[in-house]
Amino acid sequence: MNSTHTDERVFGLNMNSRAFSLLWATPFLLFTIFPFYGAYQYGLHRPLGLALATTTVAFIASYLTTWITNPVSPHPGPVPRVFWLTHALLLGLQFLGALLVYAIGSSGGSQMLGFPAAAWALQAPRRLVAPGMAGLFVIALGEHLAFESGWFLPFAFLGAAFSTVLSRFTMDAGMRQEARNTQLLALARERERDRISADLHDILGHTLTGMTIKADLVKRLLEKDRPQEAHAQVSELLELSRSALTEVRAVVTDNRQLNLDEEIASAATLLAASGVDLQVHREGTPPVGMSSTLIARVIREGTTNIVVHSKASRAVLTLRHNGVELRNNGYSEAYSRKTRGAGSGLDALAERTREYGRLSWGREANWWVLSVKLDEAATPLPTTSTPQGLPVGSASPSSSQAESPAASPVTDSAPPAPSRPLASPAAPAAASDPPSPARPSLPPSSPAAPEHSEVTP
């Protein structure tokens, strides 16, 4: 049996899932008033009346014990012995109660079979739900033929069984979807780690090759007693090491530029896989650089939070010149508390954004809203000079040619950005890659440098 209990928040109180299930199941005990009333009418001073009342009390205790000891919608695996014991006891007490109700000349004792049926439908492993419910229907039919008249009991049992089994399947579907979302996020994180590894390999592969060649050259120059030339090579070696350190820090801290359009496409793909409909409204396009990278990070963090911490069916992303707003309709304080981990993604992102603008999040009516607004200094409005002879608002050919395609505003009528794998970061642009260090050559008076193969860490 899985001993871990997830927390729910009900009426402001924290309780585990079994306590929550018990709270849900308790109101149905109101129907046990009928056997109590039958025992009272028959006479509690008479043996059969007292036996019926005692059996009903034991039945209630067994019913509550069943919900306390058995998890709802359990994970696949061996069925614990306590499950069989509690359900067998509950079914036995129900049959004894139905027999006593019949013995005192009353009716309706067989209707208490709905309690074992509900407990079985929600607590049994999925592979045992259908066989168990079929067996309980046979028992209901037998009790009807033995103790009751009319066909109300079998049909009432079928109706109750159908609604309870439907609830079970709905819970199982939600658990499978949650597991699938977890797998999607794990896959996205794995791909992010692969990207960082590839970036480190590319950076250090080139740079360490150059540093190895430089170090070898310094060694040979010192062996030939040419310290001035060796000193010059050491200076270049230091520059290479500083460059490598800067680039490694950029990869580790994820300070490389992100492609905004690809981040939006990735968010749409991940949310669609999680059953969330994403609507994108473009009211402006942030300039390429730190602004677009910060906004892309906000979209990435907000998408992750929707998948992990909400039960949203709809999300709206509004992109502006100086920020972005991402809202969803699935915020639940209890679910958010239940899925909260040890991370502090929004707090860390707010700290990173503080220098350039303001990140805010919170509840607005029925929506949970995450938004960032960057300062105007970080997002200057694009300006275009108007050449002589052109009307205001017309773009000059030179300015349109000079404008980078990535910086062009994207309208809703533009073709959508190509999809990419979930959270798979785009390859860095050629302009941002560190240049491959040129193979240094010895001064004319020094011997030719030996051949070196490229070093790949």
C-alpha positions, -999 to +999 in steps of 0.1 A: +000+000+000+012+034-008+019+051+025+023+086+011-007+109+015-012+139-006-026+170+011-059+187+004-072+219+018-108+218+029-126+246+048-091+261+055-078+228+070-050+206+057-059+170+054-046+140+035-064+123+007-079+095+028-093+120+053-108+139+024-124+107+010-138+100+045-153+135+046-169+129+012-183+094+022-197+103+056-229+122+045-242+090+029-245+074+063-277+094+067-294+064+049-286+042+079-314+059+097-338+034+081-325+002+098-323+022+130-359+032+127-369-003+118-352-016+150-368+011+171-403+003+157-398-034+163-385-027+198-350-023+211-358-044+242-365-074+219-335-095+208-339-090+170-344-053+174-313-049+196-294-072+172-304-050+142-293-018+159-260-033+170-253-047+135-261-012+120-236+004+144-209-022+135-218-017+098-212+021+101-178+015+119-168-010+092-177+014+064-157+043+079-127+019+085-128+009+049-123+046+038-096+052+064-075+022+056-078+020+018-067+047-007-090+059-034-080+050-069-049+030-058-018+026-079-014-008-097+004-034-077-003-062-052-036-059-033-029-055+005-046-079+029-063-051+047-083-043+016-098-078+014-105-079+052-123-046+054-144-052+023-153-087+034-163-075+068-184-047+053-202-070+029-208-096+057-224-070+080-245-058+052-259-093+045-265-098+083-283-065+085-305-074+055-313-107+071-323-091+104-345-065+086-363-093+068-366-112+101-384-084+119-408-081+090-395-049+075-380-042+041-352-021+025-322-039+042-308-049+008-305-013-002-276-010+022-256-029-005-249+005-021-223+012+006-201-018-002-206-011-039-194+026-036-164+016-015-154-011-040-158+010-071-135+038-057-110+017-036-104-014-056-075-017-081-087-008-116-084-044-128-108-056-101-135-029-104-156-046-132-154-081-117-162-069-083-192-048-094-205-077-114-203-099-083-220-073-061-248-071-087-253-109-084-255-105-046-280-077-050-301-099-073-300-128-048-309-106-018-338-091-039-351-126-047-347-137-010-358-107+010-375-081-012-404-076-036-405-056-068-375-047-090-365-015-074-333-028-058-315-042-089-322-011-110-313+012-081-281-007-077-272-004-114-278+033-113-256+039-082-229+015-096-228+033-129-224+068-113-198+056-089-177+037-115-179+068-138-165+089-109-137+064-105-128+064-142-128+103-142-103+102-112-082+077-130-081+098-161-071+128-141-043+109-125-030+096-159-031+131-173-011+144-143+014+116-148+016+125-185+022+162-177+050+152-153+066+131-180+063+159-205+080+183-181+107+158-173+113+154-210+115+191-215+140+194-186+161+166-200+162+183-234+173+215-217+201+196-200+211+182-234+212+217-248+234+229-220+257+199-225+259+206-263+266+243-257+294+235-232+308+209-256+308+234-285+323+262-265+350+242-246+358+221-276+369+251-297+384+271-268+403+243-251+418+233-285+431+268-289+444+269-253+461+236-257+479+248-288+489+281-271+502+263-240+522+239-262+536+268-281+546+286-249+564+255-237+584+252-269+593+289-269+606+287-233+626+257-243+642+277-270+649+306-246+625+331-262+607+345-232+594+377-248+575+357-275+563+332-248+550+361-228+530+374-257+515+339-262+507+337-225+487+369-228+467+354-256+462+323-236+448+343-207+424+360-231+412+326-243+407+314-207+387+345-197+366+342-229+359+305-220+349+314-185+325+341-196+309+317-222+305+289-197+289+312-172+265+324-199+255+288-206+252+277-169+231+308-159+211+305-192+219+340-202+220+332-239+193+347-260+160+328-264+139+329-296+106+344-286+086+329-314+100+295-308+092+298-271+056+307-279+053+277-302+068+255-276+043+268-250+014+261-274+027+226-280+032+217-243-002+232-233-020+215-261-005+182-250-018+189-215-053+197-227-051+235-224-062+257-253-038+286-257-049+318-274-021+342-285-028+379-290+001+400-305-002+437-296+034+444-303+068+428-306+096+433-281+130+442-296+155+414-300+180+412-272+177+411-234+140+423-236+128+394-258+149+369-238+134+380-205+099+378-219+106+344-234+117+332-199+085+345-184+065+326-210+085+294-202+080+297-165+043+306-168+037+276-191+054+253-166+033+267-138+001+262-157+009+225-164+021+217-129+001+239-105-033+244-122-062+226-137-067+250-165-086+244-197-078+278-213-049+302-213-045+336-230-011+350-239-009+387-248+024+399-262+032+436-261+061+458-271+072+461-235+060+429-219+037+399-219+007+387-199-002+350-195-034+342-178-052+309-172-086+298-158-075+269-137-061+283-105-069+263-074-053+272-041-057+236-028-042+221-060-014+247-061-005+239-025-006+202-033+018+204-062+041+230-047+077+219-047+109+232-032+116+255-062+112+293-063+109+299-100+088+331-099+108+346-071+141+340-089+126+353-122+113+384-104+148+390-090+163+386-125+137+410-140+141+437-113+168+455-131+147+458-163+111+460-152+085+444-129+072+409-127+038+404-110+015+375-105-018+369-087-055+362-089-078+384-109-115+374-107-116+338-121-081+340-137-046+336-125-024+362-142+014+363-147+027+395-163+059+414-169+063+450-178+097+462-188+109+497-185+110+519-215+147+522-213+149+484-218+124+484-247+128+516-268+101+521-293+113+514-329+120+546-349+124+548-386+136+579-405+114+591-433+134+598-465+127+629-485+099+624-509+082+595-490+049+600-471+050+597-433+045+560-423+062+547-454+093+526-447+123+533-467+138+505-487+171+508-469+155+506-435+134+476-444+164+458-458+185+466-427+159+454-403+165+420-389+137+395-397+137+385-361+129+421-351+100+425-375+066+427-359+047+394-363+010+399-370-018+374-366-020+370-404+017+360-406+024+323-410+029+306-377+064+299-364+075+264-371+069+240-343+098+225-324+101+197-299+088+204-264+111+229-247+139+221-271+159+252-273+168+266-307+204+264-318+222+297-311+225+320-339+258+320-358+265+355-348+263+346-311+286+315-313+322+321-301+346+323-330+369+293-334+403+304-322+428+307-350+456+283-350+486+303-339+518+300-359+553+302-346+574+332-354+595+328-386+626+317-367+608+290-347+603+254-359+569+244-372+543+235-346+534+198-345+499+187-356+472+186-328+439+169-330+408+188-318+402+184-281+366+175-273+357+175-236 
